[in-house]
Amino acid sequence: MRGRQQSEIDEDTDIVVSVKKGNIDEFEKIVHKYQKMAFNIAYRIIGSYEDVCEVVQDAFLSGYRNLESFKGTAKFSTWLCSIVINLSKNRILKMKAESRHEQYSLDDPAETNEGAIGREVSSSEPSVLDNLGRKEVNERVQECIRGLEREFREVLVLRDIQGFSYDEVAVILNIAEGTVKSRLFRARDRGRDCLKKVTGEL
Amino acid sequence: MECSSIREKLSAYLEDAVSREERVLIEEHLKSCLACSADLADLKKTIEHIRGLEEVEPPAWMAQKIMAELREGERPKQGILRWLFYPPHVKLPLEALAAILVVGIALYIYRDSGPEMKFVKAPSEESAPHISQREMGKEDKRDFSTRREPAPVPSKVTTAPQKHAQETISGKEEVKTVDIEAVQKTPEPPSSTPVMREKQRAATATPSNEPTTFEGALKKEEIQDAVRATEQLKTSSDGETESALVTVRVTELESATKEVERIVTALGGKIVERQYHKGRSMLAIDLYTTKFDELFEKLKRVGAVEEKGPTLQVREEFMKVKIETVEVKSGSPDFDTPR
């Protein structure tokens, strides 16, 4: 969880005001401060490193160009996040359209050398995540997140990975807080099922 | 409470996002329900795993690249705006003035070039008779061969302006010319060019019952030499109702004809046809209607000018004018033919 303190919010506002006045170099502070967050959100949602690089760059450029529309009523981080989420969504739709030509879908189970990994296939060998190396665990969890539908992936990433509060997630995704809760429940539920199937048990 | 409704709330329960009553209900249920308790444990682990995901580091170049693109994208834009409008109290009036000037020049050019473009277009329509003149030379000889002195002037004078005019004709029209020449070589042209039509009309309009074929005309011409010469001129002027006829009486035909041609060319007129006879010459020209008065004035310098024939009919910007140059000598029969 990354805490967002009141002082940080004030700092963001100061920077944004300065950038709006034409001080373009101040924006670099924003980039340095939020690039990792933006990158991780996009990475967990999109999955492909190269695409994520492009999306994050576009998000910051878009944020800079539309800075006038940021009125300071919401936190800058949530405002920037909604841009990242929207651009990631567009990228996924674009990738889907492209992959349709190749008869693949992003929602299809991921293929690995060992075979298909998905909810349908469960390992016959009981193995515990704890026995696996950290990298492997990460990979399996990422695979399960990737296997979720995009709406569920978004709430899971924002709430459980980025630690945004329910109301912040609601603002970022522009949905009701109740919707956030129910989506989060389903996302975790499916994530748990997936992890169980992938690893045998938790 | 049912297990399913409890499980739906476990996610929120883990994060204290349930009401106090719900919390009590859930905790009571969990005490008695092993399945739901196991479910909760799994959920906790799942969230732990998700939260335990390692963060991915963005590439080191990213921040630099973002800033570079920002600066690249913004600077020229600002620069151009600044260059265009700064300082506004100086640049804006200047730019307004420039805009008005541009519009003014555009209008001027448009008005100036308008008729000229049509001028280029007009010859292309009339090019057939114009070029066929050379071809017509043969027929001219047949027509006027009986006149013992075919005027020596034509070849000399005609070539220069004609060549010039031909240069303006595009390749496409040159192809057309070839066709027309081919057509004209056949003895009976269907109704190809205005000149041919004119000639046919002239032939049929003669009072004698001449056949329209040239062979027949050839024979008769020898007999009706003098009569035809005048008739030819008369009919061509009478027949062409749409052209004005101007007669210039001069003392020296050859130089006067040249001078008339020079005036016509200077006024932008186009010589469509030339006829030379003993003691007179006839020029059929296309002229801007607006230039007619000027032509009239200039011809006065060459000799005594008389406007004859029907009143001129304005056909768009162009009109046809026939200029008859007559050498005035005592005893000349032409002197007495005012028409």
Chai-1 contact restraints between the chains, C-beta under 6 A:
chainA,res_idxA,chainB,res_idxB,connection_type,confidence,min_distance_angstrom,max_distance_angstrom,comment,restraint_id
A,E28,B,M67,contact,1.0,0.0,6.0,A-B,restraint_1
A,V31,B,A63,contact,1.0,0.0,6.0,A-B,restraint_2
A,V31,B,I66,contact,1.0,0.0,6.0,A-B,restraint_3
A,H32,B,A63,contact,1.0,0.0,6.0,A-B,restraint_4
A,Q35,B,P58,contact,1.0,0.0,6.0,A-B,restraint_5
A,Q35,B,M62,contact,1.0,0.0,6.0,A-B,restraint_6
A,Q35,B,A63,contact,1.0,0.0,6.0,A-B,restraint_7
A,K36,B,P58,contact,1.0,0.0,6.0,A-B,restraint_8
A,F39,B,P58,contact,1.0,0.0,6.0,A-B,restraint_9
A,N40,B,E55,contact,1.0,0.0,6.0,A-B,restraint_10
A,N40,B,V56,contact,1.0,0.0,6.0,A-B,restraint_11
A,Y43,B,V56,contact,1.0,0.0,6.0,A-B,restraint_12
A,Q57,B,I66,contact,1.0,0.0,6.0,A-B,restraint_13
A,F60,B,I66,contact,1.0,0.0,6.0,A-B,restraint_14
A,Y64,B,L70,contact,1.0,0.0,6.0,A-B,restraint_15
A,N138,B,L53,contact,1.0,0.0,6.0,A-B,restraint_16
A,N138,B,E54,contact,1.0,0.0,6.0,A-B,restraint_17
A,V141,B,H49,contact,1.0,0.0,6.0,A-B,restraint_18
A,V141,B,L53,contact,1.0,0.0,6.0,A-B,restraint_19
A,D160,B,I47,contact,1.0,0.0,6.0,A-B,restraint_20
A,D160,B,I50,contact,1.0,0.0,6.0,A-B,restraint_21
A,D160,B,R51,contact,1.0,0.0,6.0,A-B,restraint_22
A,K181,B,A12,contact,1.0,0.0,6.0,A-B,restraint_23
A,L184,B,S11,contact,1.0,0.0,6.0,A-B,restraint_24
A,F185,B,E8,contact,1.0,0.0,6.0,A-B,restraint_25
A,F185,B,S11,contact,1.0,0.0,6.0,A-B,restraint_26
A,R188,B,S11,contact,1.0,0.0,6.0,A-B,restraint_27
A,R188,B,L43,contact,1.0,0.0,6.0,A-B,restraint_28
A,R188,B,T46,contact,1.0,0.0,6.0,A-B,restraint_29
A,G191,B,T46,contact,1.0,0.0,6.0,A-B,restraint_30
A,R192,B,D42,contact,1.0,0.0,6.0,A-B,restraint_31
A,R192,B,L43,contact,1.0,0.0,6.0,A-B,restraint_32
A,R192,B,T46,contact,1.0,0.0,6.0,A-B,restraint_33
A,L195,B,T46,contact,1.0,0.0,6.0,A-B,restraint_34
A,L202,B,D42,contact,1.0,0.0,6.0,A-B,restraint_35
A,L202,B,K45,contact,1.0,0.0,6.0,A-B,restraint_36
